[in-house]
Amino acid sequence: MGVLFALTSAVCYGIVDFVGGILSRRVHFTTVTFLGQLGGLLFAVGAALLVPALSVHLADLCWGAISGVGSAVAML
């Protein structure tokens, strides 16, 4: 199952990276970054609801938030 998640993540990242590059030629890059992060958050919440964890700790949420901020900075 982990391999399937990793492959799906890599494919989604590649598609989003390509589309983001195309969109940033037409729209301001901060708008593309914001919409990309918002879409990622919505997708993550949907995935979390479909594949619930046995327990979620505060540290897990903090690491997820740090990852999101790091991704946003890298996208900018």
TIRO-2110 file (N, C-alpha, C; in Angstrom, 1 decimal):
// TIRO-2110
0.8, -1.2, 0.0, N, 1, A
0.0, 0.0, 0.0, CA, 1, A
0.9, 1.3, 0.0, C, 1, A
2.0, 1.2, 0.7, N, 2, A
2.9, 2.4, 0.8, CA, 2, A
3.5, 2.7, -0.6, C, 2, A
3.8, 1.7, -1.4, N, 3, A
4.4, 1.9, -2.7, CA, 3, A
3.3, 2.6, -3.6, C, 3, A
2.1, 2.2, -3.5, N, 4, A
1.0, 2.8, -4.3, CA, 4, A
0.8, 4.3, -3.9, C, 4, A
0.9, 4.6, -2.6, N, 5, A
0.7, 5.9, -2.1, CA, 5, A
1.9, 6.8, -2.6, C, 5, A
3.1, 6.2, -2.6, N, 6, A
4.3, 7.0, -3.0, CA, 6, A
4.2, 7.2, -4.5, C, 6, A
3.8, 6.2, -5.3, N, 7, A
3.7, 6.4, -6.7, CA, 7, A
2.7, 7.4, -7.1, C, 7, A
1.5, 7.4, -6.4, N, 8, A
0.5, 8.3, -6.7, CA, 8, A
0.9, 9.7, -6.3, C, 8, A
1.6, 9.9, -5.2, N, 9, A
2.1, 11.2, -4.8, CA, 9, A
3.1, 11.7, -5.8, C, 9, A
4.0, 10.9, -6.3, N, 10, A
5.0, 11.4, -7.3, CA, 10, A
4.3, 11.8, -8.6, C, 10, A
3.3, 11.0, -9.0, N, 11, A
2.6, 11.4, -10.3, CA, 11, A
1.8, 12.7, -10.1, C, 11, A
1.1, 12.8, -9.0, N, 12, A
0.4, 14.1, -8.7, CA, 12, A
1.3, 15.3, -8.6, C, 12, A
2.5, 15.1, -8.0, N, 13, A
3.4, 16.2, -7.8, CA, 13, A
4.0, 16.6, -9.2, C, 13, A
4.3, 15.6, -10.0, N, 14, A
4.8, 15.9, -11.4, CA, 14, A
3.7, 16.7, -12.2, C, 14, A
2.5, 16.3, -12.2, N, 15, A
1.4, 16.9, -12.9, CA, 15, A
1.2, 18.4, -12.4, C, 15, A
1.2, 18.5, -11.1, N, 16, A
0.9, 19.8, -10.5, CA, 16, A
2.1, 20.8, -10.8, C, 16, A
3.3, 20.2, -10.7, N, 17, A
4.5, 21.1, -11.0, CA, 17, A
4.5, 21.6, -12.5, C, 17, A
4.1, 20.7, -13.4, N, 18, A
4.1, 21.1, -14.8, CA, 18, A
3.0, 22.1, -15.0, C, 18, A
1.8, 21.8, -14.5, N, 19, A
0.6, 22.8, -14.7, CA, 19, A
0.9, 24.1, -14.0, C, 19, A
1.6, 24.1, -12.8, N, 20, A
1.9, 25.3, -12.1, CA, 20, A
2.9, 26.1, -12.9, C, 20, A
3.8, 25.5, -13.6, N, 21, A
4.8, 26.2, -14.5, CA, 21, A
4.1, 26.9, -15.6, C, 21, A
3.1, 26.2, -16.2, N, 22, A
2.4, 26.8, -17.3, CA, 22, A
1.5, 27.9, -16.9, C, 22, A
0.8, 27.7, -15.7, N, 23, A
0.0, 28.8, -15.2, CA, 23, A
0.7, 30.0, -14.8, C, 23, A
1.9, 29.8, -14.3, N, 24, A
2.7, 31.0, -13.8, CA, 24, A
3.1, 31.9, -14.9, C, 24, A
3.0, 31.5, -16.1, N, 25, A
3.3, 32.3, -17.3, CA, 25, A
2.1, 33.3, -17.5, C, 25, A
0.9, 32.9, -17.1, N, 26, A
-0.3, 33.7, -17.4, CA, 26, A
-0.8, 34.4, -16.2, C, 26, A
-0.6, 33.9, -15.0, N, 27, A
-1.1, 34.4, -13.7, CA, 27, A
0.1, 34.7, -12.8, C, 27, A
0.0, 35.6, -11.9, N, 28, A
1.0, 36.0, -11.0, CA, 28, A
1.4, 34.7, -10.1, C, 28, A
2.7, 34.5, -9.9, N, 29, A
3.2, 33.3, -9.3, CA, 29, A
2.7, 33.1, -7.8, C, 29, A
2.4, 34.2, -7.1, N, 30, A
1.8, 34.1, -5.8, CA, 30, A
0.4, 33.5, -5.8, C, 30, A
-0.3, 33.8, -6.8, N, 31, A
-1.7, 33.3, -7.0, CA, 31, A
-1.6, 31.8, -7.3, C, 31, A
-0.7, 31.4, -8.1, N, 32, A
-0.5, 30.0, -8.4, CA, 32, A
0.0, 29.2, -7.2, C, 32, A
0.9, 29.8, -6.4, N, 33, A
1.3, 29.2, -5.2, CA, 33, A
0.2, 29.0, -4.2, C, 33, A
-0.6, 30.0, -4.0, N, 34, A
-1.7, 30.0, -3.1, CA, 34, A
-2.7, 28.9, -3.5, C, 34, A
-3.1, 28.9, -4.7, N, 35, A
-4.0, 27.9, -5.2, CA, 35, A
-3.5, 26.5, -5.1, C, 35, A
-2.2, 26.3, -5.4, N, 36, A
-1.6, 25.0, -5.3, CA, 36, A
-1.6, 24.5, -3.9, C, 36, A
-1.2, 25.4, -2.9, N, 37, A
-1.3, 25.0, -1.5, CA, 37, A
-2.7, 24.7, -1.0, C, 37, A
-3.6, 25.5, -1.5, N, 38, A
-5.0, 25.3, -1.1, CA, 38, A
-5.5, 23.9, -1.6, C, 38, A
-5.2, 23.7, -2.9, N, 39, A
-5.6, 22.4, -3.5, CA, 39, A
-4.9, 21.2, -2.8, C, 39, A
-3.7, 21.4, -2.4, N, 40, A
-3.0, 20.3, -1.6, CA, 40, A
-3.6, 20.1, -0.3, C, 40, A
-4.0, 21.1, 0.4, N, 41, A
-4.7, 21.0, 1.7, CA, 41, A
-6.0, 20.3, 1.6, C, 41, A
-6.8, 20.7, 0.6, N, 42, A
-8.1, 20.0, 0.4, CA, 42, A
-7.9, 18.5, 0.0, C, 42, A
-6.9, 18.2, -0.8, N, 43, A
-6.7, 16.8, -1.1, CA, 43, A
-6.2, 16.0, 0.1, C, 43, A
-5.4, 16.6, 0.9, N, 44, A
-4.9, 16.0, 2.1, CA, 44, A
-6.0, 15.7, 3.1, C, 44, A
-6.9, 16.7, 3.3, N, 45, A
-8.0, 16.5, 4.2, CA, 45, A
-8.9, 15.4, 3.7, C, 45, A
-9.2, 15.4, 2.3, N, 46, A
-10.0, 14.3, 1.8, CA, 46, A
-9.4, 13.0, 1.9, C, 46, A
-8.1, 12.9, 1.7, N, 47, A
-7.4, 11.6, 1.9, CA, 47, A
-7.4, 11.2, 3.4, C, 47, A
-7.3, 12.1, 4.3, N, 48, A
-7.3, 11.8, 5.7, CA, 48, A
-8.7, 11.3, 6.1, C, 48, A
-9.7, 11.8, 5.5, N, 49, A
-11.1, 11.3, 5.8, CA, 49, A
-11.3, 9.9, 5.2, C, 49, A
-10.7, 9.6, 4.1, N, 50, A
-10.9, 8.3, 3.5, CA, 50, A
-10.1, 7.2, 4.1, C, 50, A
-8.9, 7.6, 4.6, N, 51, A
-8.0, 6.7, 5.2, CA, 51, A
-7.6, 7.2, 6.6, C, 51, A
-8.5, 7.0, 7.5, N, 52, A
-8.3, 7.5, 8.9, CA, 52, A
-7.2, 6.8, 9.6, C, 52, A
-6.5, 7.5, 10.4, N, 53, A
-5.5, 7.0, 11.3, CA, 53, A
-6.1, 6.5, 12.6, C, 53, A
-5.4, 5.6, 13.3, N, 54, A
-5.8, 5.1, 14.6, CA, 54, A
-5.8, 6.2, 15.6, C, 54, A
-4.7, 7.0, 15.5, N, 55, A
-4.6, 8.2, 16.4, CA, 55, A
-3.7, 9.2, 15.7, C, 55, A
-4.0, 10.5, 16.0, N, 56, A
-3.3, 11.6, 15.4, CA, 56, A
-2.8, 12.4, 16.6, C, 56, A
-1.5, 12.6, 16.7, N, 57, A
-0.9, 13.4, 17.8, CA, 57, A
-0.6, 14.8, 17.3, C, 57, A
-0.5, 15.7, 18.2, N, 58, A
-0.2, 17.1, 17.9, CA, 58, A
1.1, 17.2, 17.1, C, 58, A
2.1, 16.4, 17.5, N, 59, A
3.4, 16.4, 16.7, CA, 59, A
3.2, 16.1, 15.3, C, 59, A
2.3, 15.2, 15.0, N, 60, A
2.0, 14.8, 13.6, CA, 60, A
1.4, 16.0, 12.8, C, 60, A
0.5, 16.7, 13.4, N, 61, A
-0.1, 17.9, 12.8, CA, 61, A
1.0, 19.0, 12.6, C, 61, A
1.8, 19.2, 13.6, N, 62, A
2.9, 20.2, 13.5, CA, 62, A
3.8, 19.9, 12.4, C, 62, A
4.2, 18.6, 12.2, N, 63, A
5.1, 18.2, 11.1, CA, 63, A
4.4, 18.4, 9.8, C, 63, A
3.2, 18.1, 9.7, N, 64, A
2.4, 18.4, 8.5, CA, 64, A
2.4, 19.9, 8.1, C, 64, A
2.2, 20.7, 9.1, N, 65, A
2.1, 22.2, 8.9, CA, 65, A
3.5, 22.7, 8.5, C, 65, A
4.5, 22.2, 9.1, N, 66, A
5.9, 22.6, 8.7, CA, 66, A
6.2, 22.2, 7.3, C, 66, A
5.7, 21.0, 6.9, N, 67, A
5.9, 20.5, 5.5, CA, 67, A
5.2, 21.4, 4.5, C, 67, A
4.0, 21.8, 4.9, N, 68, A
3.2, 22.7, 4.0, CA, 68, A
3.9, 24.0, 3.8, C, 68, A
4.4, 24.6, 4.9, N, 69, A
5.0, 25.9, 4.8, CA, 69, A
6.3, 25.7, 4.0, C, 69, A
7.1, 24.7, 4.2, N, 70, A
8.3, 24.4, 3.4, CA, 70, A
8.0, 24.3, 2.0, C, 70, A
6.9, 23.6, 1.6, N, 71, A
6.5, 23.5, 0.2, CA, 71, A
6.1, 24.8, -0.4, C, 71, A
5.4, 25.6, 0.4, N, 72, A
5.0, 26.9, -0.1, CA, 72, A
6.2, 27.8, -0.4, C, 72, A
7.2, 27.8, 0.5, N, 73, A
8.4, 28.6, 0.4, CA, 73, A
9.2, 28.1, -0.9, C, 73, A
9.3, 26.8, -1.0, N, 74, A
10.0, 26.2, -2.2, CA, 74, A
9.3, 26.6, -3.5, C, 74, A
7.9, 26.6, -3.5, N, 75, A
7.2, 27.0, -4.7, CA, 75, A
7.4, 28.4, -5.1, C, 75, A
7.5, 29.3, -4.1, N, 76, A
7.7, 30.7, -4.3, CA, 76, A
9.1, 30.9, -4.9, C, 76, A
END
